[in-house]
């Protein structure tokens, strides 16, 4: 992922791994690809998606994004 920083890729194979190294890293990987049809995910379990969804870091990030969004609306 670090080698693609600042680039938009035409295709990619993404391994979301067994744990998140930084909040939002999976999203960052996906957002570097032009089309969803050009993303290939290595096999992962539903439990992995649940752990991403329920991670405390993701929850903290969502709260902060909501706080910032509410300030923009003022």
SULQUIBEL-V859758 format. One record per residue. N is the residue number from 1. RES is the residue in three letters. SS is DSSP state (alpha for helix, beta for strand, coil for the rest). Layout:
<<N	RES	SS> <N	RES	SS>>
This chain:
<<1	UNK	coil> <2	UNK	alpha> <3	UNK	alpha> <4	UNK	alpha> <5	UNK	coil> <6	UNK	coil> <7	UNK	coil> <8	UNK	coil> <9	UNK	beta> <10	UNK	coil> <11	UNK	coil> <12	UNK	beta> <13	UNK	beta> <14	UNK	beta> <15	UNK	coil> <16	UNK	coil> <17	UNK	coil> <18	UNK	coil> <19	UNK	coil> <20	UNK	coil> <21	UNK	coil> <22	UNK	coil> <23	UNK	coil> <24	UNK	coil> <25	UNK	alpha> <26	UNK	alpha> <27	UNK	alpha> <28	UNK	alpha> <29	UNK	alpha> <30	UNK	alpha> <31	UNK	alpha> <32	UNK	coil> <33	UNK	beta> <34	UNK	coil> <35	UNK	coil> <36	UNK	alpha> <37	UNK	alpha> <38	UNK	alpha> <39	UNK	beta> <40	UNK	beta> <41	UNK	beta> <42	UNK	coil> <43	UNK	coil> <44	UNK	coil> <45	UNK	coil> <46	UNK	alpha> <47	UNK	alpha> <48	UNK	alpha> <49	UNK	alpha> <50	UNK	alpha> <51	UNK	alpha> <52	UNK	alpha> <53	UNK	alpha> <54	UNK	alpha> <55	UNK	coil> <56	UNK	alpha> <57	UNK	alpha> <58	UNK	alpha> <59	UNK	alpha> <60	UNK	alpha> <61	UNK	alpha> <62	UNK	alpha> <63	UNK	alpha> <64	UNK	alpha> <65	UNK	alpha> <66	UNK	alpha> <67	UNK	alpha> <68	UNK	alpha> <69	UNK	alpha> <70	UNK	alpha> <71	UNK	alpha> <72	UNK	alpha> <73	UNK	coil> <74	UNK	coil>>
